[in-house]
Amino acid sequence: MESGRGREEQPQSPPKGPQSPSRGPQSPAGGAPPPPPPPPPQSPAVDSPPAGGPESPAAGSRYGGPVPPGGWSQPTTAGGIAGPVPGALASWGRRLGATIIDVLIIAIPAFVLMAILGIGALASTDGGDAGFVAVIVAAILTLLVFTVVSLIYAPLLMARDGSRNGQTWGKQALGIRVVRTDGQSMDFWWSALREVAIKNFGLSILSSFTIGIASLANYLWPLWDDRNRALHDIIVSTLVVHE
């Protein structure tokens, strides 16, 4: 009996090895779920360039004007124009009409002067050889007057200030005028270069070697030029426009 009681009083040996937990960590009191983990840090947003190419410079840049869609490029000037053309380009018909009016304005007084001088010469000499010589002298004087008036007619009128700058009386009648492509006004010397040195003398001399083809080409050139220019316009950088 004692031996049986002794066996009953012996303490049990501890279990071998560590005991594994029966379940995970206990939730906080009240059964509330754990807070969510903080979001990962984000890098600063980078704006992507707009579709169609790099950003265009803002309107009002040193090139001026609206920016075309899909990029930009430095503008170019056609024919050396420094700015917009001040008016619509004059047609070939208006240019021809103005030239005819200017020729009549100069020629009619010249013929009237020649007639007066010739009749006066004949009346003073009673005909004969002296009368013939007087008529020749009258014709030469008329030609000299006609030449001088022709040389100074256009430069004097086209050098006027204000709204009449670049206009002869023929151009003024048809509402057209000559402008320089660099934006400056037509002064006397530039008008003389265009009308006298190039248009009259230069092309007339060249025409004498080409059986009149140079002068004909000069007057017909605005029909196919993209800016309605004659040859003398191209040489001196001018345009003919409406007022």
KAJO-V276566 format. One line per field, one symbol per residue. phi: phi as a letter, one per 20 degrees, with the letter a starting at -180 (. if undefined). psi: psi as a letter, one per 20 degrees, with the letter a starting at -180 (. if undefined). A space follows every 50 residues. Layout:
# KAJO-V276566
phi=???
psi=???
This chain:
# KAJO-V276566
phi=.fffffffefffffffmfefffbffffgfnmffffffffffdfgfdfeff fopffefffnffemnfeffmobbffddemmfebfffpfffffffffffff fffffefffffffffffffffffedlmmfffffffffffffffffgffff fdgfgfffefemfefndefffffdmcbecefenefeefffffffeefefe fgffffffeclnfffffffegffcffcleefffffdlccdcff
psi=gghhhhhhipqqqqqpqqpqqhraqpqrqijqqqqqqqqqqqqqpppqqq qjarqqqqqjaihrrqpqqkarqpqqppjjpiaqpmrqpqrhghggghgg ggghhggghghgggggggghghhiikaahhhghhggghgggggggggghh higggghijqrbijpjprhghhhjkrrpqqijiqroaghhghgghggggf gghgghhhijlihggghghihihiqikkqrhhghgjmrqprq.
